[in-house]
Amino acid sequence: MAAVPVTEILRWPDEDRQRLRLELKRLFREAFVRMPMGELQDWVGDYFTAPARGLQRHALLLANDADQLAATTLFDCGPLEGGGKTLQGIYIVDRAVAPAYQGCGLGRAMAAEILVQFQPDILMTTCTQSASLHSWIRVVRQAFAGTFEAFPHWEQEALQPLPPTLFELAVGAFRRLYLGVAGGAMEQVDRAVASLSPLLVRKGVYGKRYDSLPWAQRGRKDVLALALGARPGDGILVVVLRRELRAGHHE
């Protein structure tokens, strides 16, 4: 499993780029059955868009035995300033797993690959359903507990949000990294930052996307999402931090 730079995808032969475009459309339609066509086209287009200035954009593309796209993650990475240091940051632009492979660990495998291969100081992703939210938290706590921490999480029957001393760092990193998603449009970045709640819930980030309740696990309400105040249409900004960063920001 290796990440492909989007700048490399843009140099692929026309036939290969068109095939990837069709595979992405199929995958997104299957994974997000109620996603509006305009949003789907934007997601596909992101794979063929050069990264914002100062950032790099990469795609993980996982195919099955029939050479069909089974899962993908698109992400931006680059340097940012935080705590008087230059840090390596990553923002997950999107992630999708075909329904036939959901529950097989492909999402966690892609997350682990990104953390191992790119060794970020801070990684951020906006989760819009419980499966994605808990997948990110689980991979960090099970495979990288000595290196990273994921916020928010649920521990000892209580919500563990991002510590207040790290809030400014997280918002600054989000502002820098979201510039790639916004295509360099600072007005869009400002709106995204303004939509963040103190618990890093992004209100109203999408309309329709799923054919089931997004914040539920096995038919029950997701206690973590409930504690954060997330509703259908909201996103939860998950922040994965290298442990040394928290140690450097005393509470």
N, C-alpha and C positions, 0 to 999 in steps of 0.2 A: 504494500500500500504506500504510494508516494503522492505527494501533493504536486499538482501541475500548475505552474505560473500561468495566469490568464494571458500575459504577454506572449507566452508560447502558444496557447490555444489560438490566439489571433493570427499566428503564422501557419497554422495547419492548412492543408489543402481545402478548397471550398467544399469538396465532397465530405470530408471528415467533420468539418464544422457544421454542415447541414445535418449530418447524422446525429451529432451531439445535440443540436438544437431540438430535433424531433424526439430524441430519447428523454431530454429534460422535460419537454412538454408532456409526454406520456407519464413520466414519473410524478410530476407535480399534480396532474389531473387525478392520478390514482391515490396519492397520499393526502391531497387536500380537495375533497370532492366538491366542496362548495366555494372554492376560491374563485373570485370573479376573473373573467378572462383578462382584464386589464392588468390585474395584479400578477397573474400567471405570466403574462408576457414580460412584465418588468423583471420577475425572478429569472426567467430565461435570459433576458437581455443582460443581466448582471454578469453572466459568465462570458460575455463578449464585450465587456466594457473595461477599458484600461483603468487602473487604480488611480485614486486621487493623489495629488502631489505629495511625495514623501512616504507613501504607503506602497505595499506590495499586495497583490491579490492572488490567492491560490485556490485551487479546486481539488478536493478529493473525489474521485470518481470510481465507484466500486461496481463492477459488472458481475453478472452471474455466469453460469456455464454456457448459456446461450448467447453470451456477449451482449446482454441487455443490461441497461443501467438499473442496479438494485438499490443504490443509496448514494448520496452525495452530500458534501459540505463545502460551502464557499466561505472564505474568510479573508479579511484584510489584516495585515500586520505591519508594524512600523515602530519607530522610536517615539517616545513621549517623555515629557518632564514631570517628575513627581517626587516630592520630598527632597528637592535639591539634587536629584539624580536623574540620569537618563535611563529610562526603563524600556523594556521591550513589551509592546502591547499587541493584543489580538482581539478583533471583534468578529464574531460569527455572523456573516451576512444572511445565510440561510442554511438549513439542513433538512433533508427529506430521506425517508426510507420507504420503499414500496411496501404496501400492506402485506404481501406474501412473506416479507422478511422482518416485519415488526415483531419485537419480542425475542429476536435471535441475537441481540447484542451488537448489531452493526453500528448503531448510534454511539454506544459506549466505545466500540473499537476505533471509530473515527476520532472521537474526542481524545482518547488515549494517544493515538498517533500524533495528533496536533501538539499535545503537551510534551511528548517525548521528542519529536522532531524539531520543534521550534523553541522549546524552553522559554516560554514567556514569563515575565514578571507579573503580568495581569492579563487575564482573558475575560471577555465579557460576551454574553449572549442574551438576547431577549427571547424568553420562552413563552409560548402562547397556549400551552396545554400541559397537563400534569405529566404525561409520559416523558416529554422532553425535559421538563424541570427536574424530575427525580432521576432521570438518566444522568444528567450532568453532575448532580450532587453525589450520586452513588459512585460514579467512576472516580471522582476525586477522593472520596472517603475510603473507598476500598483499595484503590491502586496507587494513590499518590498522597496518602495521609501524612507522610513525613515531610513532604515537599510543598504541598498546596493546601489551601482551605477554600471551601466554597460557601458563599453566602447568597441568599439566606438558607438556613436549614432548620430542621426540627430536632431538638435534642432534649432529653429528659423531660418530655411532655411540655416543652416550651419553645416558642419561636426564638431563633438565634439570628437576628438581622445583622447586616453589616455594621460593625462598631462605628459610632459617631465620629471617632477620630480619623476614620478612613473615608468618610463620606466625600469630603472635598477632593481627595485623590481620585476616587471612583468617578465623580462627576467630571473632573478635568480629563480623565482618560477617555470617558465616553464621548465628550465633546470632540476630542482629537480624532478618535477612531471612527466615530459615526460620520465624519466628513466623507469617507469613502462611500458609504451607503447613500449619502445625500448628493453624491456626484459633485462635491465641492461647493454646494449651495449652503452658505452660512445661515440663511434664513430658516432652512429646513432643520439644520442642526439646532438652532436656537429654539425652535418649536419642540423638538424632541427632548431637549434638556428641560424646557419649561413643563413638559408633561410628566416629569418624574415626581413621584410622591416621595416623602421622607423615607419610606420603606422600599424605594426603587421600583415601584409599580408604575408602568407606563400606561396611562389611561387611553383607551380607544385607539389602539394601534392598528386594528383591522376590523373589517365588517363581518363577513361570513367566510368560514374556512373549513369547518368540520361538520360532520353529520351526527355528532354526539356532543354531550356537554364537555367543554375543554378542561374544566377544573374538577375532575372526578377520577377516582381510582377504584376499579372493580365495582362500579356502581355506587360508590360512596363519595361524599364530598371530600375534597382534598383539604385536610386540616391546615396544611402549610399555606396554600393559596387563600383559604378562608381567613387565616390570621393576618395575612398581608392585605386583605381587602380587595383581592383580584376578582374581577367579574368577566363573563364572556366578552371578548373583544379587547380585553386588557392584555398586556404583556408584563412578565416579571423579569427584571434585569438581574441575571445571575452573574456574580462577580467571583472569579477564581483568582486568588492571590497567592503569590509565593510567601511562605511563612515569615521570611525575614522582613517583608514589608510591614506586616502587622507588628513585629517586634520593634521596628523603628518608629512606630506611631503609638506611643504609650497612651493607655486609656486613663 
